[in-house]
Amino acid sequence: GACHTPRNAFGAERTGAAHLAGGVAEGWDAPALTALSQAPIPWSEDELYTYLRTGQSRYHGVAAGPMAPVVQQLANVPDSDIRAMAIYLASMNNAPGKAEEQALATKLETLTLDRTLTRGMAGERIFNGACAVCHAVGGPELFGARPSLALNTNVHAATPDNLIQVILHGILKPAVTDLGYMPAFKGSMNDAQIADLVAYTRRQFAPDKPGWANVEATVARLRKVTVH
């Protein structure tokens, strides 16, 4: 609740319908955990359990930023407690059944195979050079996981902040060592290049969502944020 709930002008957590409706943690957006979530596939009990236990979910992505150490600490919590948390959080979502979940994932990933959506975009070359080896749909699994950008909550979010954060700072200390790591591109890409990459990723992997505004300015702002 401390991270995933918005706060009032005095810094206190808001209550009622605002509880777990999304907040901010160390410069990262902490997404809503209720039906207000913008995840393309609603969180189910099993996916919540898997994410909290292993640091990744096939239908949502990998724990990064301030969420990674949370998962690391949860390694000391019994499975029964993790399952109880998953049951509680899943009760706030209209989660699909397993068959529907898989069908929706297949549909979303199939849409991203249409390269006419992004042909000629400046970020395409950057993505192919820096990201495709780990994130292209249908490729082999590398480094313990192959997060699908078509299903990733950050790519479908209302703001580009978390996607920019993970591109800038990578995932150098994954929640679970089996996941491997993602390199940081803060030192090898300038603001314009990251903005082009973010715009391409949004258009290619969330084609039903509008493009983000003022991306380069957001990159410049987040570049100054200290990541612990």
Backbone as a chain_set.jsonl record, in Angstrom:
{"seq": "GACHTPRNAFGAERTGAAHLAGGVAEGWDAPALTALSQAPIPWSEDELYTYLRTGQSRYHGVAAGPMAPVVQQLANVPDSDIRAMAIYLASMNNAPGKAEEQALATKLETLTLDRTLTRGMAGERIFNGACAVCHAVGGPELFGARPSLALNTNVHAATPDNLIQVILHGILKPAVTDLGYMPAFKGSMNDAQIADLVAYTRRQFAPDKPGWANVEATVARLRKVTVH", "coords": {"N": [[0.804, -1.21, 0.0], [1.977, 1.268, 0.674], [3.583, 2.006, -1.487], [1.956, 1.6, -3.74], [-0.312, 3.135, -3.513], [-1.895, 6.262, -4.031], [-1.005, 9.512, -2.683], [-2.091, 12.146, -0.437], [-2.058, 15.792, -0.184], [-0.636, 16.13, 2.137], [1.006, 13.991, 2.288], [-0.009, 11.617, 3.21], [-1.386, 8.307, 2.813], [-4.013, 7.929, 0.519], [-7.427, 6.958, 0.944], [-10.217, 4.635, 0.694], [-11.629, 4.291, -2.529], [-9.247, 4.958, -3.679], [-7.271, 3.415, -2.594], [-4.526, 1.379, -3.234], [-4.532, 2.206, -5.862], [-2.499, 3.077, -7.44], [0.718, 4.572, -7.322], [3.798, 6.304, -6.501], [7.226, 5.423, -6.44], [10.426, 6.02, -5.582], [10.951, 7.452, -7.971], [9.813, 5.794, -9.838], [6.792, 4.678, -11.391], [4.38, 3.15, -9.452], [2.259, 0.782, -10.28], [-1.372, 0.616, -10.442], [-3.049, -1.779, -8.435], [-5.535, -2.694, -8.509], [-8.731, -3.022, -10.216], [-8.254, -0.842, -11.752], [-5.86, -1.125, -12.933], [-3.61, -0.896, -15.695], [-2.617, -3.021, -17.024], [-2.34, -5.14, -19.844], [-3.404, -7.69, -19.705], [-5.482, -8.732, -17.196], [-4.388, -9.179, -13.805], [-4.068, -12.412, -12.494], [-4.667, -14.767, -9.806], [-2.734, -16.856, -9.84], [-0.709, -15.755, -11.458], [0.035, -13.516, -9.992], [1.015, -14.788, -7.705], [3.194, -16.214, -8.813], [4.767, -14.094, -9.755], [5.394, -12.656, -7.382], [6.773, -14.636, -6.049], [8.846, -15.473, -7.775], [9.77, -13.293, -9.183], [9.073, -12.775, -11.78], [6.566, -12.743, -14.382], [4.886, -14.474, -16.855], [2.845, -13.192, -18.237], [3.104, -10.522, -17.639], [5.682, -9.416, -16.961], [8.991, -8.582, -15.666], [10.225, -8.128, -12.356], [11.447, -4.98, -11.505], [13.481, -2.04, -10.76], [12.454, -0.438, -7.726], [10.863, -2.581, -7.049], [12.212, -4.966, -7.313], [13.983, -5.469, -5.01], [11.941, -5.876, -3.159], [10.767, -8.311, -3.923], [13.01, -9.886, -3.504], [13.213, -9.79, -0.693], [10.847, -11.05, -0.069], [11.474, -13.654, -0.458], [11.996, -14.81, 1.913], [9.585, -15.3, 3.011], [6.896, -17.51, 3.822], [5.408, -19.847, 1.473], [2.643, -20.031, 1.805], [1.905, -17.533, 2.789], [2.576, -15.867, 0.648], [0.783, -16.871, -1.22], [-1.601, -16.112, 0.024], [-1.442, -13.312, -0.173], [-1.577, -13.098, -2.959], [-4.15, -14.094, -3.454], [-5.693, -12.145, -2.181], [-5.029, -9.773, -3.641], [-5.773, -10.535, -6.229], [-8.482, -10.639, -5.941], [-9.321, -8.106, -6.419], [-9.351, -7.724, -9.087], [-10.718, -8.418, -12.344], [-9.995, -11.162, -13.228], [-9.098, -13.207, -16.012], [-9.848, -16.635, -17.021], [-7.532, -19.448, -17.308], [-7.413, -20.417, -19.989], [-8.57, -18.298, -21.42], [-6.768, -16.321, -20.734], [-4.395, -17.195, -21.987], [-5.255, -17.118, -24.655], [-5.717, -14.386, -25.017], [-3.134, -13.403, -24.63], [-1.823, -14.55, -26.833], [-3.169, -13.257, -28.908], [-2.444, -10.554, -28.475], [0.346, -10.692, -28.827], [0.498, -11.549, -31.458], [-0.4, -9.319, -32.838], [1.809, -7.67, -32.683], [3.538, -8.595, -34.565], [3.173, -7.347, -36.935], [4.962, -5.449, -38.918], [4.537, -3.219, -40.441], [3.483, -1.203, -38.974], [5.469, 0.294, -37.779], [7.365, 0.859, -39.626], [10.155, 2.522, -40.817], [10.389, 4.164, -38.609], [12.473, 6.016, -36.376], [13.394, 4.698, -34.115], [13.435, 2.005, -34.708], [15.807, 0.819, -35.765], [17.487, 1.122, -33.576], [16.197, -0.487, -31.667], [16.396, -3.012, -32.924], [19.129, -3.376, -32.814], [19.816, -3.222, -30.094], [17.886, -4.431, -28.451], [16.295, -6.494, -29.586], [17.414, -9.065, -29.561], [16.824, -10.126, -27.068], [14.136, -9.547, -26.717], [12.472, -9.844, -28.953], [9.48, -11.114, -30.347], [8.775, -14.549, -30.121], [11.366, -15.572, -30.202], [14.315, -17.397, -28.962], [14.661, -18.274, -25.453], [16.669, -16.313, -23.358], [19.167, -15.823, -20.86], [17.606, -16.701, -18.72], [15.003, -15.65, -18.825], [12.436, -14.348, -20.999], [11.078, -11.642, -21.42], [7.956, -10.587, -22.609], [7.287, -7.855, -24.524], [4.899, -7.132, -25.602], [3.064, -7.817, -23.72], [3.748, -6.465, -21.521], [3.231, -4.454, -18.705], [4.358, -1.9, -18.386], [4.778, -0.965, -20.988], [2.236, -0.563, -21.858], [1.304, 1.423, -20.246], [0.014, 4.584, -18.913], [1.92, 6.563, -18.846], [5.366, 7.024, -19.944], [7.305, 6.548, -18.056], [8.306, 4.265, -16.468], [9.221, 2.497, -18.445], [11.217, 4.057, -19.591], [12.896, 4.33, -17.366], [13.837, 1.681, -16.971], [15.208, 1.268, -19.324], [17.193, 3.218, -19.162], [18.554, 2.528, -16.733], [18.654, -0.222, -16.575], [18.465, -3.661, -15.388], [20.287, -4.483, -13.107], [20.586, -5.83, -10.77], [18.863, -8.382, -10.493], [15.713, -9.617, -9.197], [15.733, -12.328, -8.679], [18.409, -14.516, -9.057], [18.401, -16.328, -11.168], [17.126, -15.069, -13.221], [18.897, -13.569, -14.655], [20.314, -10.529, -16.043], [19.536, -7.156, -17.172], [21.159, -4.953, -19.339], [22.193, -1.545, -18.679], [21.437, 1.428, -20.488], [22.066, 4.007, -20.161], [24.574, 5.227, -20.401], [25.261, 4.8, -23.045], [23.381, 5.684, -24.858], [21.895, 8.694, -26.009], [19.53, 11.267, -24.96], [17.715, 11.723, -27.08], [17.945, 9.398, -28.632], [17.035, 7.418, -26.83], [14.432, 8.342, -26.502], [13.467, 7.955, -29.106], [13.616, 5.171, -29.212], [11.802, 4.456, -27.196], [9.414, 5.509, -28.244], [9.153, 3.932, -30.528], [8.894, 1.367, -29.349], [6.488, 1.613, -27.938], [4.674, 2.03, -30.07], [5.005, -0.304, -31.602], [4.546, -2.465, -29.845], [2.33, -1.88, -28.34], [0.054, -1.268, -30.023], [-2.573, -0.436, -29.933], [-2.7, 1.665, -28.241], [-2.408, 5.226, -27.611], [0.349, 7.312, -28.728], [3.01, 8.405, -26.527], [3.455, 11.687, -25.116], [5.953, 14.304, -25.162], [8.304, 12.776, -24.7], [11.14, 12.877, -24.88], [11.782, 14.962, -23.12], [10.944, 13.796, -20.755], [12.753, 11.7, -20.566], [15.115, 13.167, -20.143], [14.54, 14.268, -17.637], [14.268, 11.98, -15.986], [16.75, 10.869, -16.215], [18.256, 12.156, -14.375], [17.478, 11.128, -11.982], [18.328, 9.392, -9.08], [19.082, 6.024, -8.811], [18.663, 3.425, -6.56]], "CA": [[0.0, 0.0, 0.0], [2.811, 2.465, 0.775], [4.063, 2.374, -2.821], [0.935, 1.487, -4.79], [-1.466, 3.979, -3.197], [-1.586, 7.694, -4.153], [-0.971, 10.248, -1.415], [-2.702, 13.478, -0.463], [-1.12, 16.916, -0.116], [0.148, 16.015, 3.367], [1.834, 12.801, 2.185], [-0.678, 10.433, 3.755], [-2.035, 7.472, 1.816], [-5.44, 8.153, 0.329], [-8.214, 5.788, 1.326], [-11.389, 4.356, -0.125], [-11.38, 3.776, -3.876], [-7.867, 5.261, -4.066], [-6.351, 2.427, -2.023], [-3.861, 0.529, -4.216], [-4.903, 2.688, -7.192], [-1.308, 3.538, -8.141], [1.498, 5.586, -6.626], [5.145, 6.573, -7.001], [8.268, 4.917, -5.547], [11.796, 6.276, -6.022], [10.974, 7.87, -9.365], [9.105, 4.823, -10.674], [5.361, 4.551, -11.167], [3.927, 1.889, -8.862], [0.957, 0.701, -10.941], [-2.561, 0.221, -9.689], [-3.202, -3.216, -8.212], [-6.973, -2.944, -8.55], [-9.269, -3.077, -11.575], [-7.746, 0.328, -12.469], [-4.59, -1.495, -13.559], [-3.564, -0.789, -17.153], [-2.012, -4.232, -17.584], [-3.173, -5.613, -20.956], [-4.095, -8.883, -19.218], [-5.673, -8.562, -15.751], [-3.613, -10.075, -12.952], [-4.763, -13.541, -11.882], [-4.044, -15.241, -8.567], [-1.527, -17.631, -10.124], [0.347, -14.879, -11.976], [0.501, -12.723, -8.853], [1.841, -15.667, -6.878], [4.445, -16.484, -9.529], [5.551, -12.855, -9.793], [5.912, -12.359, -6.039], [7.673, -15.705, -5.633], [9.996, -15.665, -8.669], [10.22, -12.039, -9.782], [8.626, -12.612, -13.159], [5.283, -13.306, -14.794], [4.8, -14.642, -18.306], [1.873, -12.28, -18.81], [3.244, -9.155, -17.138], [7.038, -8.907, -17.026], [9.982, -8.892, -14.642], [10.351, -7.131, -11.289], [12.575, -4.07, -11.718], [13.443, -0.851, -9.919], [12.258, -0.703, -6.3], [10.118, -3.82, -6.82], [13.137, -6.102, -7.261], [14.339, -5.831, -3.627], [10.753, -6.378, -2.46], [10.69, -9.746, -4.225], [14.143, -10.516, -2.819], [12.862, -9.948, 0.722], [9.748, -12.016, 0.042], [12.025, -15.015, -0.497], [11.992, -15.314, 3.29], [8.182, -15.442, 3.432], [6.371, -18.826, 3.437], [4.543, -19.915, 0.297], [1.246, -19.808, 2.189], [1.694, -16.092, 2.905], [2.601, -15.335, -0.718], [-0.494, -17.25, -1.825], [-2.641, -15.275, 0.628], [-1.331, -12.002, -0.807], [-2.055, -13.224, -4.335], [-5.611, -14.23, -3.406], [-6.244, -10.84, -1.812], [-4.88, -8.83, -4.751], [-6.563, -11.01, -7.37], [-9.901, -10.364, -5.683], [-9.608, -6.743, -6.865], [-9.297, -7.705, -10.545], [-11.589, -9.351, -13.057], [-9.002, -11.985, -13.894], [-9.618, -14.228, -16.924], [-9.421, -18.006, -16.783], [-6.257, -19.77, -17.936], [-7.558, -20.511, -21.444], [-8.79, -16.941, -21.914], [-5.503, -15.621, -20.515], [-3.484, -17.602, -23.055], [-5.785, -16.626, -25.929], [-5.489, -12.945, -25.073], [-1.698, -13.214, -24.814], [-1.517, -14.889, -28.224], [-3.711, -12.186, -29.748], [-1.617, -9.356, -28.307], [1.661, -10.905, -29.414], [0.331, -11.632, -32.903], [-0.51, -7.949, -33.351], [3.131, -7.032, -32.735], [4.299, -9.118, -35.696], [2.92, -6.459, -38.083], [6.041, -4.461, -38.944], [4.146, -2.018, -41.178], [3.108, -0.185, -37.998], [6.618, 1.094, -37.343], [8.357, 0.921, -40.702], [10.747, 3.845, -41.006], [10.555, 4.91, -37.368], [13.886, 6.145, -36.007], [13.753, 3.765, -33.059], [13.461, 0.613, -35.16], [17.197, 0.371, -35.864], [18.013, 1.034, -32.206], [15.6, -1.678, -31.053], [16.958, -4.22, -33.53], [20.511, -3.519, -32.403], [20.034, -3.281, -28.645], [16.813, -5.068, -27.674], [15.589, -7.599, -30.236], [17.982, -10.364, -29.226], [16.164, -10.625, -25.856], [12.723, -9.191, -26.601], [11.658, -10.093, -30.142], [8.463, -12.143, -30.126], [8.995, -15.846, -30.741], [12.763, -15.986, -30.19], [14.695, -18.3, -27.865], [14.818, -17.678, -24.129], [18.047, -16.017, -22.994], [19.422, -15.278, -19.532], [16.626, -17.129, -17.738], [13.654, -15.133, -19.067], [12.266, -13.612, -22.245], [9.885, -10.834, -21.177], [7.216, -10.161, -23.793], [6.924, -6.44, -24.465], [3.488, -7.002, -25.978], [2.25, -8.069, -22.536], [4.362, -5.748, -20.405], [2.41, -3.357, -18.196], [5.019, -0.609, -18.592], [4.609, -0.554, -22.377], [0.826, -0.192, -22.025], [0.949, 2.383, -19.2], [-0.392, 5.929, -19.324], [3.131, 7.37, -18.975], [6.512, 6.206, -20.34], [8.35, 6.652, -17.028], [8.944, 3.01, -16.083], [9.955, 1.981, -19.59], [12.432, 4.859, -19.679], [13.751, 3.988, -16.229], [14.495, 0.39, -17.146], [16.169, 1.43, -20.425], [18.317, 3.995, -18.632], [19.282, 1.941, -15.615], [18.725, -1.662, -16.685], [18.147, -4.468, -14.205], [21.623, -4.984, -12.8], [20.446, -6.741, -9.63], [17.529, -8.975, -10.627], [15.095, -10.104, -7.962], [16.174, -13.715, -8.526], [19.603, -14.628, -9.895], [18.121, -17.121, -12.363], [16.568, -14.224, -14.269], [19.904, -12.825, -15.387], [20.212, -9.093, -15.878], [19.389, -6.334, -18.368], [22.15, -3.875, -19.283], [21.74, -0.159, -18.663], [21.826, 2.146, -21.693], [22.235, 5.418, -19.797], [25.854, 5.741, -20.872], [25.5, 4.543, -24.467], [22.351, 6.34, -25.671], [21.516, 10.027, -25.558], [18.095, 11.426, -24.692], [16.948, 11.603, -28.324], [17.935, 7.984, -29.015], [16.127, 6.694, -25.932], [13.072, 8.778, -26.844], [13.095, 7.257, -30.342], [13.415, 3.759, -28.86], [10.56, 4.37, -26.423], [8.296, 5.75, -29.17], [9.032, 2.727, -31.353], [8.412, 0.261, -28.513], [5.063, 1.859, -27.679], [3.901, 1.85, -31.287], [5.083, -1.677, -32.086], [4.09, -3.471, -28.892], [1.025, -1.489, -27.794], [-0.477, -0.507, -31.16], [-3.913, 0.087, -29.665], [-2.573, 2.79, -27.315], [-1.856, 6.438, -28.238], [1.747, 7.585, -28.436], [3.263, 9.276, -25.388], [3.907, 13.042, -25.442], [7.105, 14.875, -24.447], [9.128, 11.661, -24.232], [12.544, 13.263, -24.702], [11.866, 15.746, -21.883], [10.816, 12.843, -19.647], [14.045, 11.014, -20.477], [16.066, 14.094, -19.52], [14.197, 14.392, -16.219], [14.53, 10.724, -15.285], [18.185, 10.6, -16.23], [18.819, 12.782, -13.19], [16.988, 10.444, -10.802], [19.267, 8.414, -8.542], [18.497, 4.706, -8.616], [19.356, 2.708, -5.492]], "C": [[0.84, 1.265, 0.0], [3.301, 2.931, -0.589], [2.929, 2.482, -3.839], [-0.334, 2.279, -4.509], [-1.085, 5.447, -3.36], [-1.686, 8.384, -2.802], [-1.611, 11.62, -1.567], [-1.631, 14.55, -0.295], [-0.224, 16.866, 1.114], [1.033, 14.765, 3.386], [1.221, 11.541, 2.742], [-1.324, 9.628, 2.629], [-3.519, 7.794, 1.733], [-6.195, 6.847, 0.578], [-9.372, 5.57, 0.356], [-10.999, 3.779, -1.472], [-9.949, 4.023, -4.334], [-6.867, 4.235, -3.553], [-5.852, 1.477, -3.105], [-4.172, 0.936, -5.655], [-3.719, 3.27, -7.958], [-0.604, 4.651, -7.403], [2.851, 5.773, -7.267], [6.14, 6.061, -5.965], [9.634, 5.145, -6.178], [11.884, 6.63, -7.498], [10.318, 6.91, -10.335], [7.612, 4.908, -10.379], [5.083, 3.182, -10.569], [2.497, 1.684, -9.345], [-0.175, 0.299, -10.011], [-2.628, -1.295, -9.584], [-4.67, -3.631, -8.206], [-7.428, -3.066, -10.002], [-8.859, -1.857, -12.389], [-6.412, 0.045, -13.158], [-4.685, -1.388, -15.079], [-2.847, -1.974, -17.791], [-2.909, -4.761, -18.702], [-3.925, -6.898, -20.646], [-4.268, -8.713, -17.712], [-4.887, -9.604, -14.958], [-4.501, -11.174, -12.363], [-4.023, -13.945, -10.605], [-2.727, -15.966, -8.851], [-0.388, -16.748, -10.623], [0.894, -13.967, -10.88], [1.42, -13.56, -7.966], [3.204, -15.899, -7.531], [5.355, -15.266, -9.532], [6.184, -12.554, -8.435], [6.918, -13.4, -5.573], [8.953, -15.752, -6.458], [10.527, -14.38, -9.289], [9.852, -11.865, -11.231], [7.269, -13.246, -13.372], [5.257, -13.353, -16.312], [3.909, -13.58, -18.932], [2.046, -10.828, -18.38], [4.662, -8.604, -17.186], [7.867, -9.3, -15.816], [10.035, -7.773, -13.61], [11.609, -6.301, -11.507], [12.448, -2.886, -10.777], [13.237, -1.214, -8.459], [11.453, -1.961, -6.008], [11.044, -5.023, -6.689], [13.556, -6.445, -5.83], [13.151, -6.3, -2.802], [10.627, -7.885, -2.674], [11.83, -10.493, -3.538], [13.82, -10.761, -1.347], [11.741, -10.966, 0.917], [10.234, -13.457, -0.046], [12.024, -15.65, 0.889], [10.585, -15.579, 3.824], [7.656, -16.807, 2.983], [5.451, -18.757, 2.224], [3.094, -19.595, 0.642], [0.936, -18.314, 2.312], [1.691, -15.425, 1.529], [1.277, -15.648, -1.412], [-1.628, -16.41, -1.27], [-2.625, -13.873, 0.031], [-1.899, -12.037, -2.225], [-3.578, -13.325, -4.386], [-6.263, -12.881, -3.123], [-6.187, -9.872, -2.986], [-5.708, -9.244, -5.962], [-8.046, -10.723, -7.188], [-10.308, -8.975, -6.156], [-9.628, -6.626, -8.381], [-10.321, -8.679, -11.115], [-10.697, -10.257, -13.901], [-9.653, -13.008, -14.821], [-9.189, -15.62, -16.483], [-8.149, -18.301, -17.558], [-6.35, -19.817, -19.457], [-7.737, -19.125, -22.057], [-7.514, -16.112, -21.806], [-4.522, -15.926, -21.65], [-3.945, -17.083, -24.407], [-5.534, -15.136, -26.092], [-4.008, -12.645, -25.29], [-1.293, -13.484, -26.257], [-1.986, -13.794, -29.169], [-2.831, -10.941, -29.675], [-0.256, -9.521, -28.972], [1.586, -11.018, -30.927], [0.251, -10.244, -33.529], [0.865, -7.307, -33.529], [3.983, -7.552, -33.886], [4.122, -8.268, -36.945], [3.952, -5.336, -38.087], [5.681, -3.202, -39.74], [3.794, -0.872, -40.234], [4.246, 0.792, -37.731], [7.68, 1.226, -38.42], [8.855, 2.361, -40.884], [10.896, 4.66, -39.738], [12.022, 4.893, -36.936], [14.308, 5.11, -34.972], [13.869, 2.322, -33.499], [14.885, 0.068, -35.201], [17.806, 0.204, -34.474], [17.488, -0.22, -31.52], [16.24, -2.948, -31.609], [18.387, -4.46, -33.062], [20.695, -3.789, -30.923], [19.057, -4.174, -27.899], [16.273, -6.37, -28.254], [16.117, -8.96, -29.827], [17.314, -10.968, -27.988], [14.648, -10.46, -25.878], [11.878, -9.424, -27.852], [10.7, -11.244, -29.883], [8.854, -13.426, -30.843], [10.421, -16.349, -30.738], [13.069, -16.901, -29.024], [14.841, -17.554, -26.551], [16.299, -17.509, -23.82], [18.099, -15.498, -21.561], [18.3, -15.581, -18.542], [15.211, -16.637, -17.959], [13.626, -14.434, -20.42], [10.993, -12.773, -22.115], [9.243, -10.355, -22.486], [6.798, -8.706, -23.651], [5.464, -6.222, -24.831], [2.573, -7.163, -24.776], [2.699, -7.236, -21.348], [3.531, -4.535, -19.993], [3.034, -2.004, -18.481], [4.829, -0.079, -20.008], [3.182, -0.071, -22.633], [0.391, 0.909, -21.055], [0.587, 3.757, -19.762], [0.806, 6.848, -19.518], [4.311, 6.461, -19.332], [7.557, 6.044, -19.25], [9.054, 5.332, -16.727], [9.734, 2.386, -17.227], [11.265, 2.745, -19.753], [13.405, 4.495, -18.566], [14.517, 2.69, -16.476], [15.475, 0.435, -18.314], [17.404, 2.171, -19.925], [19.186, 3.178, -17.682], [19.385, 0.42, -15.661], [18.19, -2.374, -15.457], [19.443, -5.175, -13.838], [21.619, -5.944, -11.626], [19.048, -7.346, -9.675], [17.026, -9.534, -9.309], [15.541, -11.524, -7.647], [17.324, -13.931, -9.501], [19.352, -15.409, -11.18], [17.595, -16.278, -13.519], [17.644, -13.572, -15.123], [19.698, -11.329, -15.206], [19.954, -8.419, -17.219], [20.395, -5.199, -18.279], [21.49, -2.507, -19.247], [22.254, 0.549, -19.918], [22.026, 3.638, -21.439], [23.505, 6.014, -20.388], [26.097, 5.584, -22.357], [24.468, 5.153, -25.399], [22.081, 7.721, -25.123], [20.0, 10.121, -25.423], [17.256, 11.203, -25.939], [16.859, 10.147, -28.764], [16.997, 7.17, -28.136], [14.684, 7.071, -26.222], [12.584, 8.085, -28.107], [12.802, 5.784, -30.064], [12.1, 3.562, -28.118], [9.345, 4.546, -27.332], [8.064, 4.533, -30.058], [8.41, 1.576, -30.561], [6.921, 0.401, -28.237], [4.227, 1.538, -28.92], [3.863, 0.389, -31.735], [4.414, -2.679, -31.151], [2.807, -3.101, -28.146], [0.299, -0.666, -28.864], [-1.871, 0.069, -30.947], [-3.89, 1.285, -28.719], [-2.018, 4.013, -28.035], [-0.385, 6.608, -27.881], [1.882, 8.514, -27.244], [3.77, 10.635, -25.859], [5.144, 13.402, -24.622], [8.051, 13.805, -23.901], [10.567, 12.094, -23.981], [12.731, 14.089, -23.43], [11.761, 14.833, -20.665], [12.116, 12.07, -19.465], [15.057, 11.896, -19.756], [15.811, 14.228, -18.023], [14.591, 13.138, -15.444], [16.018, 10.36, -15.263], [18.854, 11.141, -14.96], [18.429, 12.086, -11.889], [17.997, 9.4, -10.359], [18.544, 7.101, -8.279], [19.322, 3.95, -7.598], [19.425, 1.229, -5.804]], "O": [[0.45, 2.252, -0.623], [3.423, 4.134, -0.821], [2.946, 3.362, -4.7], [-1.333, 2.106, -5.207], [-0.032, 5.85, -2.867], [-2.365, 7.905, -1.893], [-1.67, 12.182, -2.66], [-0.438, 14.247, -0.268], [0.836, 17.493, 1.134], [1.725, 14.505, 4.37], [1.867, 10.493, 2.749], [-1.756, 10.188, 1.622], [-4.196, 7.918, 2.754], [-5.635, 5.76, 0.431], [-9.48, 6.243, -0.669], [-10.149, 2.892, -1.557], [-9.479, 3.376, -5.269], [-5.731, 4.19, -4.028], [-6.645, 0.847, -3.805], [-4.087, 0.112, -6.565], [-3.903, 3.887, -9.007], [-1.248, 5.577, -6.909], [3.043, 5.443, -8.437], [5.938, 6.234, -4.763], [9.962, 4.532, -7.194], [12.783, 6.167, -8.2], [10.27, 7.181, -11.535], [7.215, 5.179, -9.246], [5.506, 2.165, -11.119], [1.594, 2.361, -8.854], [0.04, -0.278, -8.945], [-2.303, -2.007, -10.534], [-4.998, -4.785, -7.931], [-6.605, -3.197, -10.908], [-9.089, -1.826, -13.598], [-5.897, 0.893, -13.886], [-5.702, -1.741, -15.675], [-2.507, -1.929, -18.973], [-4.126, -4.825, -18.526], [-4.963, -7.173, -21.248], [-3.27, -8.56, -17.008], [-4.741, -10.751, -15.38], [-5.559, -10.892, -11.801], [-2.896, -13.513, -10.363], [-1.723, -15.721, -8.182], [0.768, -16.96, -10.258], [2.091, -13.68, -10.851], [2.473, -13.094, -7.531], [4.241, -15.791, -6.875], [6.565, -15.385, -9.338], [7.37, -12.235, -8.354], [7.816, -13.091, -4.79], [10.025, -16.035, -5.923], [11.617, -14.374, -9.861], [10.277, -10.897, -11.861], [6.868, -14.16, -12.651], [5.575, -12.365, -16.973], [4.183, -13.116, -20.038], [1.218, -9.984, -18.722], [4.832, -7.41, -17.435], [7.518, -10.202, -15.054], [9.904, -6.599, -13.956], [12.701, -6.844, -11.674], [11.443, -2.737, -10.082], [13.794, -2.209, -7.994], [11.359, -2.377, -4.853], [10.697, -5.999, -6.023], [13.492, -7.616, -5.455], [13.329, -7.047, -1.84], [10.409, -8.64, -1.727], [11.639, -11.605, -3.045], [14.123, -11.83, -0.816], [11.688, -11.659, 1.933], [9.483, -14.383, 0.26], [12.049, -16.873, 1.023], [10.42, -16.029, 4.958], [7.944, -17.226, 1.862], [4.801, -17.741, 1.979], [2.395, -18.956, -0.145], [-0.167, -17.879, 1.98], [0.894, -14.522, 1.277], [0.716, -14.8, -2.106], [-2.531, -16.028, -2.014], [-3.682, -13.305, -0.243], [-2.611, -11.123, -2.641], [-4.22, -12.723, -5.247], [-7.261, -12.52, -3.748], [-7.182, -9.218, -3.297], [-6.28, -8.394, -6.644], [-8.781, -10.58, -8.165], [-11.498, -8.687, -6.282], [-9.892, -5.548, -8.913], [-10.732, -9.634, -10.455], [-10.648, -10.136, -15.125], [-10.659, -13.615, -14.454], [-8.276, -15.767, -15.671], [-7.727, -17.489, -18.382], [-5.464, -19.311, -20.145], [-7.135, -18.81, -23.083], [-7.217, -15.299, -22.682], [-3.899, -15.02, -22.202], [-3.126, -16.654, -25.22], [-5.18, -14.675, -27.177], [-3.662, -11.738, -26.047], [-0.51, -12.732, -26.838], [-1.286, -13.444, -30.119], [-2.511, -10.344, -30.703], [0.24, -8.593, -29.611], [2.524, -10.62, -31.617], [0.772, -10.02, -34.621], [1.058, -6.491, -34.43], [5.05, -7.001, -34.156], [4.851, -8.452, -37.92], [3.82, -4.373, -37.331], [6.429, -2.226, -39.721], [3.804, 0.292, -40.634], [4.013, 1.975, -37.486], [8.794, 1.667, -38.135], [8.066, 3.286, -41.078], [11.474, 5.747, -39.776], [12.722, 3.894, -37.106], [15.465, 4.689, -34.956], [14.356, 1.487, -32.737], [15.136, -1.036, -34.719], [18.552, -0.744, -34.226], [18.246, -0.936, -30.865], [16.585, -3.855, -30.851], [18.815, -5.607, -32.927], [21.619, -4.501, -30.529], [19.375, -4.637, -26.803], [15.842, -7.251, -27.51], [15.349, -9.919, -29.751], [17.242, -12.19, -27.866], [13.942, -11.151, -25.144], [10.665, -9.217, -27.807], [11.076, -12.24, -29.265], [9.218, -13.405, -32.018], [10.679, -17.45, -31.224], [12.203, -17.161, -28.189], [15.111, -16.353, -26.532], [17.089, -18.437, -23.994], [17.181, -14.815, -21.107], [18.066, -14.8, -17.619], [14.287, -17.157, -17.334], [14.656, -13.985, -20.923], [9.947, -13.151, -22.642], [9.913, -9.79, -23.35], [6.034, -8.366, -22.748], [4.859, -5.234, -24.415], [1.431, -6.702, -24.799], [2.09, -7.298, -20.28], [3.174, -3.7, -20.824], [2.319, -1.05, -18.787], [4.73, 1.132, -20.206], [2.951, 0.742, -23.529], [-0.781, 1.288, -21.046], [0.825, 4.047, -20.935], [0.723, 7.815, -20.276], [4.27, 5.262, -19.057], [8.607, 5.452, -19.5], [10.284, 5.283, -16.73], [10.799, 1.81, -17.005], [12.306, 2.146, -20.023], [14.606, 4.369, -18.804], [15.718, 2.618, -16.216], [16.473, -0.285, -18.303], [18.532, 1.787, -20.236], [20.409, 3.147, -17.818], [20.124, -0.171, -14.873], [17.547, -1.769, -14.599], [19.665, -6.325, -14.215], [22.521, -6.77, -11.486], [18.146, -6.88, -8.977], [17.807, -9.879, -8.422], [15.707, -11.883, -6.481], [17.212, -13.556, -10.668], [20.026, -15.173, -12.182], [17.614, -16.718, -14.668], [17.346, -13.069, -16.207], [18.975, -10.911, -14.301], [20.13, -9.029, -18.273], [20.481, -4.54, -17.242], [20.369, -2.332, -19.725], [23.376, 0.3, -20.359], [22.14, 4.43, -22.375], [23.515, 7.165, -20.824], [27.039, 6.169, -22.891], [24.659, 5.142, -26.616], [22.04, 7.912, -23.907], [19.279, 9.173, -25.733], [16.203, 10.569, -25.874], [15.805, 9.705, -29.222], [16.249, 6.329, -28.634], [13.802, 6.212, -26.193], [11.427, 7.672, -28.183], [11.857, 5.217, -30.612], [11.369, 2.608, -28.384], [8.361, 3.818, -27.205], [6.923, 4.147, -30.311], [7.508, 0.895, -31.049], [6.179, -0.58, -28.295], [3.203, 0.861, -28.831], [2.83, -0.101, -32.191], [3.786, -3.633, -31.608], [2.261, -3.919, -27.406], [-0.032, 0.498, -28.635], [-2.304, 0.953, -31.686], [-4.937, 1.86, -28.422], [-1.237, 3.867, -28.976], [0.073, 6.108, -26.854], [0.989, 9.316, -26.971], [4.441, 10.725, -26.887], [5.354, 12.874, -23.53], [8.539, 13.915, -22.776], [11.156, 11.713, -22.969], [13.734, 13.931, -22.735], [12.42, 15.073, -19.653], [12.534, 11.812, -18.336], [15.772, 11.433, -18.867], [16.752, 14.293, -17.231], [15.181, 13.23, -14.368], [16.474, 9.627, -14.385], [19.892, 10.636, -14.533], [18.964, 12.397, -10.825], [18.471, 8.609, -11.174], [17.516, 7.074, -7.603], [20.54, 3.837, -7.741], [19.975, 0.458, -5.018]]}, "num_chains": 1, "name": "protein.A"}
